Amino acid sequence: MEKLLEDIDINAWTKLKNAVLTTDSGFHFLTLGSVDEQGLPQIRIVVLRGVDLLERVLEFHTDIRSPKWREFGNNPNATVLGYCPQTRLQLRLQGSIVMYDASSEIAEHAWDKLSSRTQQTYAVAAPGSDVVNEAKATNNGKASFGVLLFKADSLDWCQLAREGNQRAMLRYRPEGKLASAKWVNA
């Protein structure tokens, strides 16, 4: 495999890893796509909470009462899209979601790392529910908290330029190692 393609892979995942703690990074907020019960694509912006470089896993947090929780329960296939306007780099990942509710060790560990302010965002009315009156916290929100782990199968890397866009397709083995990489037309 061409060294430059291997470097692109390492660089892309390093940018994602660094974006976890850098809120002004172009990759801190990503677009997560699912398929709803009617077979329609659904997308939303999510905060990147963690990255496992070796396993090719991204971590997101969600309210388990949200539509996306049900959608991934029915169909774990997902797309993640990120774009950094400063570098004009687009990353589009295909893969699948594994869900962990509040009773799991993974969610328990993630919950303990959240600020109390963030924890309180899970103590209000369910996402998408009708606004009847001002939502009041009925618990600490922990029961509504879930973790989505996205396991990448592929990465579509695209460096946009005024002239000569570059694009590469990278595929991963189940254990996360780079299986193949090639240049494709942008």
Backbone bond lengths (Angstrom), bond angles and torsions (degrees), N, CA, C in turn:
res aa  C-N    CA-C-N  psi(-1)  N-CA   C-N-CA  omega(-1)  CA-C   N-CA-C  phi
1 M - - - 1.451 - - 1.532 108.62 -
2 E 1.291 116.03 140.31 1.453 122.25 -178.15 1.533 110.78 -61.82
3 K 1.335 115.68 133.90 1.462 121.96 -178.41 1.532 111.85 -57.21
4 L 1.320 117.78 -41.17 1.461 120.73 -179.59 1.534 111.25 -60.00
5 L 1.322 117.89 -38.81 1.459 120.83 178.03 1.529 111.22 -67.12
6 E 1.315 117.20 -38.01 1.468 120.48 175.72 1.527 110.53 -64.22
7 D 1.342 116.40 -39.59 1.466 120.39 177.81 1.524 111.40 -65.34
8 I 1.321 117.36 -38.50 1.468 122.10 177.35 1.525 109.72 -60.38
9 D 1.312 116.17 -43.47 1.460 121.26 179.24 1.527 110.40 -61.05
10 I 1.312 116.85 -51.25 1.470 121.22 -179.12 1.524 110.43 -60.61
11 N 1.326 116.99 -44.02 1.455 121.86 -178.76 1.523 112.15 -63.62
12 A 1.332 116.98 -43.02 1.468 120.77 -179.77 1.528 110.85 -61.52
13 W 1.315 116.97 -46.76 1.463 120.37 -178.36 1.524 111.69 -70.79
14 T 1.319 117.93 -31.65 1.465 121.23 175.35 1.530 109.91 -66.59
15 K 1.330 117.30 -40.92 1.466 120.67 176.54 1.529 110.57 -60.49
16 L 1.327 117.40 -42.02 1.463 120.58 177.53 1.526 111.01 -63.98
17 K 1.313 117.05 -45.00 1.465 121.41 179.77 1.530 110.74 -60.05
18 N 1.331 116.78 -44.83 1.463 120.73 -179.75 1.523 112.32 -67.60
19 A 1.320 117.25 -26.91 1.468 121.71 -178.10 1.521 113.13 -71.02
20 V 1.320 117.36 -18.17 1.468 120.06 -179.09 1.526 110.43 -57.52
21 L 1.317 117.82 -44.86 1.457 121.77 -176.01 1.524 114.04 -101.85
22 T 1.322 116.89 -2.24 1.460 120.82 -177.51 1.525 108.90 -109.39
23 T 1.324 116.01 95.29 1.465 120.08 -172.91 1.519 113.67 -65.79
24 D 1.332 118.47 -21.93 1.463 119.45 178.05 1.528 112.48 -92.47
25 S 1.314 117.18 6.12 1.466 121.25 175.00 1.525 109.21 -69.93
26 G 1.318 115.91 144.48 1.456 120.14 176.88 1.522 113.34 -63.65
27 F 1.326 117.32 -16.86 1.465 120.46 -177.60 1.531 113.23 -108.07
28 H 1.332 118.28 9.47 1.467 120.43 177.51 1.530 110.60 -70.31
29 F 1.336 115.13 -39.29 1.460 121.05 175.79 1.525 107.25 -106.31
30 L 1.317 116.32 122.77 1.463 122.04 -177.87 1.529 109.32 -119.45
31 T 1.311 115.70 161.44 1.455 121.23 175.35 1.526 107.66 -99.54
32 L 1.327 115.77 127.76 1.467 122.36 -178.67 1.517 108.56 -114.09
33 G 1.325 116.66 125.04 1.451 121.93 -178.39 1.522 112.29 -109.76
34 S 1.320 114.41 140.62 1.466 122.12 176.86 1.527 107.66 -135.35
35 V 1.337 115.41 -176.94 1.462 122.10 176.09 1.526 106.90 -123.54
36 D 1.347 117.30 127.82 1.461 119.92 -178.12 1.528 112.42 -83.20
37 E 1.333 115.78 -177.19 1.463 121.86 -176.05 1.532 112.76 -64.10
38 Q 1.324 117.89 -22.82 1.461 121.60 178.16 1.534 111.78 -91.92
39 G 1.326 117.12 4.11 1.456 121.03 -179.33 1.517 113.87 81.36
40 L 1.331 116.88 13.14 1.461 121.32 -179.57 1.526 110.67 -92.47
41 P 1.326 117.20 142.67 1.463 119.41 177.85 1.527 110.41 -70.01
42 Q 1.303 116.39 141.66 1.463 122.86 177.04 1.525 107.78 -129.33
43 I 1.325 117.03 134.57 1.452 120.48 177.98 1.521 110.11 -129.99
44 R 1.324 114.66 152.26 1.457 120.43 177.10 1.518 108.42 -156.61
45 I 1.336 115.19 159.41 1.452 121.32 177.00 1.528 108.01 -86.37
46 V 1.327 116.31 134.43 1.456 122.27 177.95 1.528 108.58 -130.49
47 V 1.315 115.37 159.55 1.463 121.83 177.42 1.523 108.39 -93.79
48 L 1.316 116.17 129.76 1.459 121.08 176.42 1.524 108.16 -74.72
49 R 1.329 117.25 118.34 1.469 122.48 -174.88 1.521 113.80 -104.16
50 G 1.334 117.30 -21.05 1.461 119.41 -179.57 1.515 110.44 -166.99
51 V 1.333 115.59 156.44 1.462 122.53 178.74 1.522 108.45 -140.80
52 D 1.315 116.29 130.71 1.464 122.74 171.46 1.519 106.50 -107.42
53 L 1.326 116.33 105.12 1.466 121.87 -176.23 1.522 113.07 -63.37
54 L 1.320 117.52 -39.21 1.466 120.62 -176.60 1.519 112.71 -73.56
55 E 1.321 116.94 -41.27 1.466 121.35 -177.29 1.518 113.09 -87.46
56 R 1.351 117.25 -12.27 1.484 122.95 -177.97 1.528 110.36 64.99
57 V 1.345 114.74 51.70 1.460 121.34 -176.96 1.529 109.66 -121.58
58 L 1.344 115.49 135.39 1.458 122.92 173.15 1.525 108.43 -110.06
59 E 1.319 116.76 142.77 1.464 121.72 -179.44 1.526 110.37 -112.39
60 F 1.335 114.68 132.03 1.458 122.44 175.29 1.521 108.44 -129.63
61 H 1.326 117.27 153.93 1.458 122.33 176.41 1.523 108.37 -111.85
62 T 1.332 115.54 150.44 1.462 119.50 -179.51 1.517 110.96 -154.67
63 D 1.301 115.27 164.66 1.458 122.87 171.68 1.534 106.10 -86.33
64 I 1.324 116.97 125.91 1.470 119.71 -176.40 1.527 112.45 -69.85
65 R 1.321 117.57 -7.92 1.466 121.30 175.72 1.522 111.77 -88.49
66 S 1.328 117.09 -1.80 1.462 121.40 -176.62 1.530 111.35 -78.38
67 P 1.338 116.63 156.50 1.465 119.72 176.78 1.532 112.79 -58.14
68 K 1.328 118.70 -36.45 1.467 119.61 -177.59 1.525 111.83 -62.82
69 W 1.327 117.58 -31.83 1.466 120.52 178.14 1.533 109.80 -62.91
70 R 1.326 116.18 -46.14 1.474 120.35 177.55 1.527 110.60 -64.70
71 E 1.333 116.14 -41.92 1.467 120.21 -178.39 1.521 111.50 -61.02
72 F 1.321 117.09 -45.49 1.472 119.35 179.53 1.533 111.78 -72.21
73 G 1.332 116.52 -24.56 1.459 119.38 173.68 1.517 111.62 -66.94
74 N 1.325 116.81 -33.31 1.468 122.21 179.06 1.522 112.78 -85.42
75 N 1.330 116.93 -32.29 1.462 121.32 -176.67 1.531 108.10 -150.33
76 P 1.319 118.17 106.04 1.467 120.64 -174.87 1.529 114.85 -76.59
77 N 1.323 118.44 -5.33 1.471 120.17 -179.54 1.525 109.96 -66.78
78 A 1.330 115.48 138.65 1.462 120.13 -175.44 1.522 110.92 -147.85
79 T 1.323 114.21 157.72 1.457 123.11 171.76 1.516 107.82 -125.71
80 V 1.319 115.61 138.48 1.462 121.57 174.43 1.521 106.95 -120.35
81 L 1.334 115.41 131.49 1.455 121.09 -179.54 1.516 109.13 -125.78
82 G 1.324 114.97 131.64 1.464 120.55 175.27 1.509 109.82 -132.80
83 Y 1.328 115.07 147.50 1.459 120.45 177.24 1.516 108.31 -142.90
84 C 1.317 115.69 129.33 1.455 121.84 176.80 1.531 108.51 -106.38
85 P 1.336 118.04 110.29 1.464 119.58 -177.75 1.533 113.33 -67.11
86 Q 1.329 117.56 -26.90 1.462 119.91 179.54 1.529 111.67 -67.10
87 T 1.316 116.93 -41.40 1.467 121.10 -177.29 1.526 112.74 -101.32
88 R 1.343 116.56 -9.00 1.466 123.42 -177.28 1.537 111.86 58.12
89 L 1.318 115.09 38.06 1.462 121.89 179.67 1.523 109.60 -106.53
90 Q 1.328 115.56 129.29 1.463 122.51 176.09 1.522 108.72 -111.21
91 L 1.334 115.81 132.86 1.459 122.67 174.76 1.521 107.76 -121.50
92 R 1.330 116.39 122.50 1.469 121.16 176.88 1.517 107.21 -122.77
93 L 1.318 115.68 117.25 1.456 122.03 -177.13 1.521 110.50 -111.69
94 Q 1.318 115.69 139.35 1.465 122.33 174.19 1.522 107.05 -112.19
95 G 1.325 116.37 144.14 1.454 119.77 179.13 1.506 110.91 177.40
96 S 1.328 115.22 -152.28 1.457 120.07 -178.41 1.523 110.35 -140.60
97 I 1.319 113.85 159.57 1.463 122.66 -176.36 1.522 110.28 -106.84
98 V 1.336 114.71 138.44 1.465 121.88 167.81 1.525 105.62 -115.71
99 M 1.332 116.40 131.83 1.462 122.14 -173.50 1.533 110.88 -104.89
100 Y 1.340 114.86 141.22 1.466 121.40 178.17 1.522 108.50 -131.88
101 D 1.336 116.85 117.26 1.462 119.93 179.03 1.526 110.16 -84.91
102 A 1.329 115.60 179.24 1.462 121.82 -172.45 1.526 113.77 -59.20
103 S 1.327 117.86 -23.70 1.463 119.96 -178.52 1.533 113.26 -79.91
104 S 1.323 117.17 -8.51 1.463 120.16 -178.34 1.524 111.43 -83.20
105 E 1.310 115.28 156.05 1.465 121.35 178.38 1.535 110.79 -64.22
106 I 1.324 116.62 -37.96 1.476 121.01 -179.68 1.528 110.09 -63.64
107 A 1.333 117.85 -47.09 1.465 120.61 179.39 1.528 111.09 -67.97
108 E 1.293 116.52 -38.24 1.473 121.58 178.39 1.534 110.03 -58.35
109 H 1.317 116.34 -46.86 1.470 121.94 179.52 1.532 110.65 -64.24
110 A 1.336 117.72 -43.44 1.463 121.59 179.72 1.532 110.69 -65.08
111 W 1.327 116.86 -41.80 1.465 121.68 -179.60 1.530 110.76 -59.73
112 D 1.319 116.49 -43.10 1.462 121.05 -178.04 1.525 112.78 -64.30
113 K 1.330 117.92 -21.99 1.465 121.47 179.71 1.531 112.82 -88.32
114 L 1.350 117.90 -11.21 1.459 121.26 -178.73 1.525 111.24 -76.61
115 S 1.327 115.88 148.94 1.465 120.41 173.38 1.528 108.36 -69.45
116 S 1.326 116.89 158.34 1.471 119.44 178.90 1.523 110.29 -63.87
117 R 1.327 117.97 -32.51 1.466 121.39 177.23 1.532 110.86 -62.59
118 T 1.329 116.88 -44.14 1.464 120.77 178.91 1.520 110.28 -68.22
119 Q 1.316 117.77 -39.98 1.467 120.65 177.71 1.523 111.31 -57.81
120 Q 1.317 117.05 -37.72 1.464 121.04 -178.70 1.527 113.05 -66.22
121 T 1.338 117.94 -21.08 1.470 119.47 178.68 1.528 111.39 -67.03
122 Y 1.321 117.20 -17.35 1.469 121.28 178.73 1.536 112.16 -93.66
123 A 1.344 117.20 -0.43 1.465 121.57 -177.10 1.522 112.88 -98.79
124 V 1.321 117.70 5.09 1.469 121.22 -178.98 1.527 109.98 -99.72
125 A 1.320 115.99 -173.40 1.467 120.96 -179.30 1.523 111.17 -58.20
126 A 1.311 115.46 156.17 1.469 121.88 -177.64 1.524 110.85 -62.47
127 P 1.342 117.27 140.94 1.468 120.28 176.91 1.528 111.03 -58.31
128 G 1.325 115.69 133.96 1.460 120.68 178.62 1.514 114.33 85.79
129 S 1.335 117.13 -5.98 1.468 118.51 179.57 1.525 109.74 -77.59
130 D 1.326 115.89 157.43 1.460 121.49 -179.55 1.522 110.39 -63.95
131 V 1.330 114.73 143.27 1.460 120.31 175.03 1.514 106.91 -86.02
132 V 1.323 116.50 110.96 1.455 121.66 179.90 1.520 108.86 -101.63
133 N 1.277 115.69 -50.61 1.458 122.50 174.07 1.528 106.78 -151.03
134 E 1.283 116.26 178.23 1.458 118.84 -176.68 1.523 109.77 -61.18
135 A 1.310 115.17 126.80 1.466 120.38 -178.76 1.521 110.08 -67.78
136 K 1.311 114.68 134.55 1.459 120.52 177.38 1.518 108.53 -113.79
137 A 1.303 115.50 139.59 1.465 120.12 178.59 1.520 108.93 -66.10
138 T 1.321 116.30 127.38 1.461 120.93 179.45 1.514 111.26 -105.81
139 N 1.319 117.42 -14.38 1.461 121.87 176.68 1.520 106.94 -153.39
140 N 1.297 117.36 -172.87 1.466 119.54 -178.79 1.526 112.25 -81.67
141 G 1.331 118.18 -1.16 1.454 122.26 176.95 1.513 115.12 91.57
142 K 1.298 118.27 -12.98 1.464 121.15 -174.44 1.524 112.98 -58.93
143 A 1.320 118.11 -37.89 1.463 121.12 -178.49 1.530 112.31 -65.61
144 S 1.338 116.78 -20.11 1.470 121.43 -179.08 1.532 112.63 -94.69
145 F 1.311 117.17 -2.09 1.459 122.10 -173.47 1.528 112.19 -88.14
146 G 1.329 115.49 137.31 1.457 120.51 175.89 1.518 111.54 -142.67
147 V 1.318 115.19 158.98 1.462 122.52 178.17 1.523 108.14 -117.30
148 L 1.331 115.27 133.86 1.461 122.37 173.65 1.513 107.92 -110.04
149 L 1.322 116.74 121.23 1.462 120.86 175.03 1.522 107.96 -106.41
150 F 1.311 114.74 118.94 1.463 122.62 -179.67 1.515 108.80 -97.62
151 K 1.321 116.62 119.63 1.471 123.05 178.73 1.522 108.02 -101.02
152 A 1.334 116.81 116.26 1.462 121.23 -176.26 1.522 111.77 -79.30
153 D 1.336 115.25 133.82 1.466 123.03 172.01 1.524 110.38 -98.67
154 S 1.349 115.11 -30.38 1.463 119.15 -177.25 1.525 110.35 -152.64
155 L 1.326 113.84 160.22 1.458 122.57 176.58 1.514 108.55 -134.24
156 D 1.318 115.11 125.05 1.461 122.75 173.68 1.529 105.16 -102.12
157 W 1.326 116.86 105.24 1.466 124.46 -175.77 1.522 107.82 -98.45
158 C 1.338 116.98 128.72 1.463 120.04 -179.32 1.520 110.03 -139.06
159 Q 1.337 115.35 115.75 1.453 121.97 175.68 1.516 108.23 -97.56
160 L 1.330 115.46 111.22 1.461 120.75 -178.61 1.523 110.03 -84.21
161 A 1.312 115.37 140.92 1.460 121.65 179.52 1.520 108.47 -144.51
162 R 1.311 116.59 160.11 1.465 119.56 177.58 1.524 110.39 -59.66
163 E 1.311 115.71 -35.92 1.467 121.63 175.38 1.523 107.80 -138.21
164 G 1.300 115.72 133.75 1.460 119.51 174.51 1.515 115.82 78.63
165 N 1.334 117.14 56.26 1.466 119.75 172.70 1.518 109.49 -55.75
166 Q 1.333 116.19 147.74 1.464 121.29 176.25 1.518 108.63 -119.67
167 R 1.331 115.47 142.82 1.463 119.45 -178.69 1.520 109.40 -144.53
168 A 1.314 115.34 140.43 1.459 121.69 178.75 1.526 109.51 -137.78
169 M 1.332 115.81 145.88 1.468 122.51 175.43 1.519 107.95 -111.30
170 L 1.331 115.64 126.44 1.454 121.85 -179.57 1.520 108.65 -121.63
171 R 1.306 117.37 138.14 1.469 122.52 178.86 1.526 108.63 -122.58
172 Y 1.338 114.68 147.51 1.456 120.99 -175.96 1.521 111.66 -118.93
173 R 1.317 115.14 146.99 1.465 121.23 172.65 1.530 108.31 -75.56
174 P 1.335 117.83 162.60 1.474 120.14 -179.35 1.531 113.77 -55.44
175 E 1.318 117.94 -31.24 1.467 120.07 -179.69 1.530 112.38 -83.46
176 G 1.348 117.48 -2.60 1.454 121.33 175.06 1.513 116.05 105.60
177 K 1.313 118.48 -11.72 1.466 120.24 -179.93 1.526 110.57 -70.66
178 L 1.326 114.77 148.55 1.457 120.95 177.37 1.529 108.67 -66.60
179 A 1.331 116.61 120.84 1.463 121.70 -178.38 1.512 111.59 -93.35
180 S 1.333 116.70 -40.95 1.456 121.01 -179.36 1.526 109.62 -156.69
181 A 1.325 114.40 156.18 1.466 120.27 176.59 1.512 107.50 -153.44
182 K 1.326 115.82 139.82 1.457 119.50 178.25 1.519 109.88 -152.57
183 W 1.318 114.64 153.86 1.453 120.49 173.79 1.525 108.54 -79.36
184 V 1.325 116.53 141.67 1.452 122.31 175.66 1.526 108.30 -133.14
185 N 1.321 115.80 162.08 1.457 119.81 177.67 1.527 110.36 -67.29
186 A 1.313 113.72 137.42 1.472 119.00 177.88 1.486 106.92 -84.52
